[in-house]
Amino acid sequence: MSKKKMTRFDLLKLKQEGQQAVWITAYDYWTASFAEQAGMDMILVGDSLGMCIYGYSGTVPVTMDQCIWHSEAVRRGAPHTFIIGDMPFLSYQVSVEEAVRNAGRFHKEAGVDAIKLEGGVRVCPQIQAIADGGMLVMGHIGLTPQSSGQQGGFKAQGRTAEAAKEVIEDAIAIQAAGAFALLVEAVPPEVCGIIRQRLSIPVYSIGAGWEADGQLMICSDVLGIFQAFTPKFVKKYENFGEKTVTAFKQYAQEARNGQFPKEEHAYKMVDGELPKLKKLLDQ
């Protein structure tokens, strides 16, 4: 029996019943397929693909086309999972009209269930317009990587009373604008807890502690693949980076010393055909 895809109402019910929603990023068919098999409630095709897939130093260079391509692959890999497309830098900041158009591209070309965009009060007009267009919008506040330069780098946010008040005000404004859910990144658990208590929509954490309605992690962090840096809030559940290097080294060594390939790795000619081939070549 196929897994039933979550809806916004299922996610809201989890919040109301005090159950945690669990989701992860994915950028390709195979990771999405494994995530669905593991029973993830949602998958985010994050603009973190810029660092995890393309090796960029940040998310700013990521384009709409790249996000669409990867979202298409993820949808094929996880047809029964709620998928969120991440709006990349300058896909929604230039104008409300462009924000709606690009959100629509995610739905029309990649079949996502929702989109996510970064920012607080200043992006509320975009959130409202996209929601008015019949699409689900998730907000994203706290540490927002696309504007990390304004925030002084990849640093925790909301650690002072004044800064925390701004984050909370952003959260309230995002709900009022029509977002169906909110992602809070790299803020103290106490601040995330206050937001969770004040909002009726689900509030999810990535590095914002346990006072949330669910948790998001980057797949490359969970698997131990991304090695450039490790945020404080990451827990590595495997170390496939090291295991992959070890496997590649073993393959290279065996190929160089003649241990691979062996007879069991090769196709055989049909019996009696090799003598025929030699006769043909001698003619």
DRENDRENMAR-96640 format. One record per residue (C-alpha): y negated, z, x negated. Coordinates in Angstrom, 3 decimals. Example, Ala and Ser with C-alpha at 12.3 -4.5 7.8 and 13.67 -1.06 7.14 Angstrom:
<recs>
+----------+----------+----------+
:       yy :       zz :       xx :
+----------+----------+----------+
:    4.500 :    7.800 :  -12.300 :
:    1.060 :    7.140 :  -13.670 :
+----------+----------+----------+
</recs>
This chain:
<recs>
+----------+----------+----------+
:       yy :       zz :       xx :
+----------+----------+----------+
:    0.000 :    0.000 :    0.000 :
:   -3.419 :   -0.966 :   -1.372 :
:   -5.940 :    1.736 :   -2.169 :
:   -8.699 :    2.067 :    0.459 :
:  -12.119 :    1.358 :   -0.974 :
:  -14.646 :    4.168 :   -0.579 :
:  -17.746 :    3.660 :    1.549 :
:  -21.107 :    5.412 :    1.382 :
:  -19.917 :    7.586 :    4.283 :
:  -16.753 :    8.584 :    2.413 :
:  -18.891 :    9.576 :   -0.568 :
:  -21.243 :   11.566 :    1.666 :
:  -18.254 :   13.310 :    3.262 :
:  -17.021 :   14.362 :   -0.191 :
:  -20.394 :   16.014 :   -0.806 :
:  -20.378 :   17.745 :    2.565 :
:  -16.855 :   19.056 :    1.975 :
:  -17.657 :   20.212 :   -1.557 :
:  -15.291 :   17.767 :   -3.223 :
:  -16.130 :   16.042 :   -6.504 :
:  -16.450 :   12.262 :   -6.738 :
:  -15.249 :   10.850 :  -10.041 :
:  -16.403 :    7.581 :  -11.543 :
:  -16.539 :    5.732 :  -14.813 :
:  -18.142 :    2.670 :  -16.350 :
:  -16.196 :   -0.524 :  -16.916 :
:  -17.285 :   -3.890 :  -18.281 :
:  -14.156 :   -6.059 :  -18.115 :
:  -11.155 :   -6.928 :  -15.970 :
:   -8.599 :   -4.777 :  -17.779 :
:  -10.643 :   -1.573 :  -17.939 :
:  -11.548 :   -1.954 :  -14.261 :
:   -7.892 :   -2.483 :  -13.383 :
:   -6.862 :    0.655 :  -15.269 :
:   -9.692 :    2.628 :  -13.634 :
:   -8.514 :    1.580 :  -10.186 :
:   -4.920 :    2.476 :  -11.032 :
:   -6.162 :    5.894 :  -12.168 :
:   -7.784 :    6.466 :   -8.770 :
:  -11.466 :    6.407 :   -9.702 :
:  -13.726 :    6.701 :   -6.670 :
:  -16.364 :    4.373 :   -8.131 :
:  -16.986 :    2.105 :  -11.112 :
:  -20.401 :    1.455 :  -12.633 :
:  -20.921 :   -1.800 :  -14.501 :
:  -23.555 :   -0.131 :  -16.615 :
:  -26.180 :   -1.750 :  -18.792 :
:  -24.572 :    0.457 :  -21.438 :
:  -22.498 :   -2.700 :  -21.951 :
:  -25.321 :   -3.668 :  -24.300 :
:  -24.166 :   -1.036 :  -26.789 :
:  -20.486 :   -0.793 :  -25.864 :
:  -19.757 :   -4.536 :  -25.692 :
:  -22.521 :   -6.420 :  -27.502 :
:  -23.416 :   -3.928 :  -30.208 :
:  -27.112 :   -3.701 :  -29.330 :
:  -28.983 :   -0.604 :  -30.449 :
:  -29.929 :    0.118 :  -26.831 :
:  -29.901 :   -1.258 :  -23.296 :
:  -33.215 :   -3.128 :  -23.316 :
:  -31.839 :   -6.533 :  -24.505 :
:  -29.279 :   -6.734 :  -21.683 :
:  -29.900 :   -9.611 :  -19.250 :
:  -29.166 :  -10.144 :  -15.563 :
:  -26.680 :  -12.882 :  -16.405 :
:  -24.726 :  -10.560 :  -18.685 :
:  -24.601 :   -7.887 :  -15.991 :
:  -23.480 :  -10.427 :  -13.389 :
:  -20.734 :  -11.839 :  -15.626 :
:  -19.319 :   -8.413 :  -16.373 :
:  -19.620 :   -7.297 :  -12.748 :
:  -17.618 :  -10.344 :  -11.660 :
:  -14.838 :   -9.427 :  -14.079 :
:  -14.835 :   -5.794 :  -12.940 :
:  -14.659 :   -6.801 :   -9.284 :
:  -11.601 :   -8.960 :  -10.002 :
:   -9.975 :   -6.074 :  -11.852 :
:  -10.739 :   -3.461 :   -9.191 :
:  -10.868 :   -5.179 :   -5.791 :
:  -10.327 :   -1.905 :   -3.903 :
:  -12.877 :    0.272 :   -5.730 :
:  -16.544 :    0.915 :   -4.880 :
:  -18.475 :   -0.953 :   -7.589 :
:  -22.092 :   -0.447 :   -8.593 :
:  -24.069 :   -3.053 :  -10.528 :
:  -26.668 :   -1.711 :  -12.949 :
:  -30.070 :   -3.408 :  -12.773 :
:  -31.082 :   -4.225 :  -16.381 :
:  -34.508 :   -3.865 :  -17.981 :
:  -37.205 :   -6.044 :  -16.355 :
:  -34.936 :   -7.114 :  -13.495 :
:  -36.843 :   -4.876 :  -11.056 :
:  -40.003 :   -3.604 :  -12.799 :
:  -42.070 :   -6.814 :  -12.580 :
:  -42.336 :   -6.979 :   -8.779 :
:  -40.740 :   -5.752 :   -5.590 :
:  -39.798 :   -9.319 :   -4.652 :
:  -38.007 :   -9.895 :   -7.952 :
:  -36.191 :   -6.576 :   -7.577 :
:  -34.833 :   -7.604 :   -4.160 :
:  -33.851 :  -11.050 :   -5.445 :
:  -31.957 :   -9.656 :   -8.437 :
:  -30.242 :   -6.987 :   -6.348 :
:  -29.138 :   -9.795 :   -4.063 :
:  -27.693 :  -11.698 :   -7.022 :
:  -25.376 :   -8.776 :   -7.753 :
:  -24.061 :   -8.902 :   -4.202 :
:  -23.863 :  -12.684 :   -3.811 :
:  -22.445 :  -13.547 :   -7.247 :
:  -20.420 :  -10.464 :   -8.192 :
:  -19.509 :   -8.838 :   -4.890 :
:  -20.728 :   -5.348 :   -5.802 :
:  -21.014 :   -2.603 :   -3.186 :
:  -24.314 :   -1.190 :   -4.454 :
:  -26.848 :   -1.421 :   -7.257 :
:  -28.426 :    1.250 :   -9.445 :
:  -31.878 :    1.308 :  -10.997 :
:  -33.716 :    3.732 :  -13.232 :
:  -36.930 :    5.596 :  -12.534 :
:  -38.496 :    8.009 :  -10.107 :
:  -41.614 :    7.796 :   -7.967 :
:  -42.795 :    4.577 :   -9.616 :
:  -39.748 :    2.561 :   -8.478 :
:  -39.656 :    3.867 :   -4.913 :
:  -41.239 :    0.666 :   -3.510 :
:  -38.370 :   -1.327 :   -5.066 :
:  -35.777 :    1.101 :   -3.712 :
:  -37.211 :    0.880 :   -0.212 :
:  -37.424 :   -2.927 :   -0.275 :
:  -33.847 :   -3.345 :   -1.526 :
:  -32.589 :   -0.873 :    1.084 :
:  -34.600 :   -2.675 :    3.763 :
:  -32.819 :   -5.838 :    2.613 :
:  -29.517 :   -4.307 :    3.697 :
:  -28.262 :   -3.266 :    0.268 :
:  -27.209 :    0.141 :   -1.019 :
:  -29.369 :    1.558 :   -3.817 :
:  -28.545 :    4.419 :   -6.180 :
:  -31.387 :    6.095 :   -8.049 :
:  -31.205 :    7.261 :  -11.679 :
:  -33.501 :    9.944 :  -13.109 :
:  -33.705 :   12.356 :  -16.030 :
:  -32.929 :   10.530 :  -19.247 :
:  -33.425 :    6.864 :  -18.365 :
:  -32.326 :    4.781 :  -21.370 :
:  -34.412 :    1.710 :  -20.476 :
:  -37.588 :    3.786 :  -20.829 :
:  -36.354 :    6.140 :  -23.549 :
:  -39.299 :    5.120 :  -25.738 :
:  -41.688 :    6.778 :  -23.291 :
:  -39.443 :    9.844 :  -23.247 :
:  -39.428 :   10.229 :  -27.021 :
:  -35.957 :    8.805 :  -27.540 :
:  -32.529 :    9.669 :  -26.184 :
:  -33.376 :   13.301 :  -25.447 :
:  -32.553 :   15.742 :  -22.668 :
:  -35.155 :   15.911 :  -19.916 :
:  -36.406 :   18.641 :  -17.581 :
:  -36.025 :   21.496 :  -20.049 :
:  -39.387 :   23.116 :  -19.270 :
:  -40.583 :   24.263 :  -15.849 :
:  -43.219 :   21.516 :  -15.688 :
:  -40.813 :   18.781 :  -16.770 :
:  -38.117 :   20.020 :  -14.392 :
:  -40.585 :   19.971 :  -11.490 :
:  -41.322 :   16.305 :  -12.201 :
:  -37.614 :   15.439 :  -12.208 :
:  -37.131 :   17.264 :   -8.896 :
:  -40.116 :   15.479 :   -7.359 :
:  -38.655 :   12.149 :   -8.494 :
:  -35.359 :   13.029 :   -6.817 :
:  -37.013 :   13.912 :   -3.504 :
:  -39.059 :   10.693 :   -3.555 :
:  -35.985 :    8.568 :   -4.279 :
:  -34.136 :    9.994 :   -1.287 :
:  -37.165 :    9.433 :    0.930 :
:  -37.331 :    5.802 :   -0.233 :
:  -33.846 :    5.153 :    1.119 :
:  -31.407 :    5.594 :   -1.786 :
:  -27.858 :    6.433 :   -0.712 :
:  -27.128 :    8.488 :   -3.846 :
:  -28.699 :    9.703 :   -7.077 :
:  -27.521 :    9.842 :  -10.689 :
:  -29.061 :   12.563 :  -12.858 :
:  -28.747 :   12.162 :  -16.627 :
:  -29.134 :   14.694 :  -19.430 :
:  -30.927 :   17.509 :  -17.630 :
:  -29.956 :   21.205 :  -17.566 :
:  -27.311 :   22.133 :  -14.956 :
:  -29.776 :   24.469 :  -13.243 :
:  -32.153 :   21.588 :  -12.552 :
:  -29.346 :   19.333 :  -11.321 :
:  -28.207 :   22.168 :   -9.050 :
:  -31.635 :   22.523 :   -7.477 :
:  -31.742 :   18.779 :   -6.836 :
:  -28.274 :   18.888 :   -5.306 :
:  -29.309 :   21.696 :   -2.964 :
:  -32.504 :   19.962 :   -1.864 :
:  -31.071 :   16.500 :   -1.200 :
:  -28.756 :   15.460 :    1.609 :
:  -27.487 :   12.422 :   -0.358 :
:  -24.822 :   12.777 :   -3.082 :
:  -26.176 :   13.815 :   -6.502 :
:  -24.074 :   12.800 :   -9.496 :
:  -24.174 :   13.953 :  -13.090 :
:  -23.878 :   12.232 :  -16.422 :
:  -24.625 :   14.954 :  -18.923 :
:  -26.294 :   17.098 :  -16.250 :
:  -23.541 :   19.677 :  -15.975 :
:  -21.273 :   20.872 :  -13.204 :
:  -23.902 :   21.537 :  -10.501 :
:  -23.406 :   18.071 :   -9.000 :
:  -21.413 :   16.222 :   -6.361 :
:  -19.487 :   14.228 :   -8.965 :
:  -19.261 :   13.144 :  -12.570 :
:  -19.815 :    9.839 :  -14.386 :
:  -18.623 :    9.052 :  -17.904 :
:  -18.875 :    5.984 :  -20.139 :
:  -15.395 :    4.465 :  -20.522 :
:  -15.920 :    3.838 :  -24.246 :
:  -16.703 :    7.533 :  -24.734 :
:  -13.695 :    8.741 :  -22.737 :
:  -11.383 :    6.474 :  -24.748 :
:  -12.960 :    7.203 :  -28.130 :
:  -13.865 :    3.560 :  -28.720 :
:  -17.643 :    3.809 :  -29.129 :
:  -18.275 :    5.259 :  -32.580 :
:  -22.000 :    4.732 :  -33.261 :
:  -22.902 :    8.174 :  -31.903 :
:  -21.500 :   10.813 :  -29.543 :
:  -23.846 :   12.475 :  -27.029 :
:  -23.553 :   16.243 :  -26.592 :
:  -22.191 :   15.847 :  -23.056 :
:  -19.293 :   13.545 :  -24.010 :
:  -15.673 :   14.669 :  -24.064 :
:  -13.308 :   12.229 :  -25.758 :
:   -9.947 :   12.213 :  -24.006 :
:   -8.379 :    9.782 :  -26.472 :
:   -9.221 :    8.227 :  -29.831 :
:   -8.331 :    4.604 :  -29.317 :
:  -10.874 :    3.579 :  -31.945 :
:   -8.774 :    5.076 :  -34.726 :
:   -5.524 :    3.987 :  -33.070 :
:   -6.777 :    0.403 :  -32.830 :
:   -7.747 :    0.287 :  -36.514 :
:   -4.325 :    1.702 :  -37.428 :
:   -2.538 :   -0.930 :  -35.319 :
:   -4.589 :   -3.761 :  -36.838 :
:   -3.871 :   -2.496 :  -40.349 :
:   -0.136 :   -2.333 :  -39.656 :
:   -0.123 :   -5.875 :  -38.254 :
:   -2.036 :   -7.211 :  -41.258 :
:    0.285 :   -5.468 :  -43.714 :
:    3.447 :   -6.755 :  -42.004 :
:    2.108 :  -10.316 :  -41.779 :
:    1.171 :  -10.303 :  -45.463 :
:    4.491 :   -8.980 :  -46.736 :
:    6.692 :  -11.077 :  -44.452 :
:    7.839 :   -8.342 :  -42.087 :
:    6.256 :  -10.202 :  -39.145 :
:    7.145 :  -12.482 :  -37.467 :
:   10.945 :  -12.235 :  -37.376 :
:   13.550 :  -14.264 :  -35.516 :
:   13.108 :  -12.213 :  -32.349 :
:    9.446 :  -13.259 :  -32.215 :
:   10.122 :  -17.024 :  -32.358 :
:   11.207 :  -19.686 :  -29.861 :
:   14.419 :  -21.631 :  -30.556 :
:   15.128 :  -25.315 :  -30.178 :
:   17.740 :  -26.312 :  -27.644 :
:   21.219 :  -26.386 :  -29.226 :
:   21.954 :  -29.706 :  -30.875 :
:   18.341 :  -30.918 :  -30.789 :
:   17.449 :  -30.209 :  -34.419 :
:   19.945 :  -32.804 :  -35.828 :
:   18.562 :  -35.328 :  -33.323 :
:   15.045 :  -34.616 :  -34.512 :
:   16.026 :  -35.109 :  -38.146 :
:   17.619 :  -38.485 :  -37.295 :
:   14.456 :  -39.544 :  -35.461 :
:   12.343 :  -38.613 :  -38.453 :
:   14.629 :  -40.565 :  -40.828 :
:   14.329 :  -43.785 :  -38.825 :
+----------+----------+----------+
</recs>
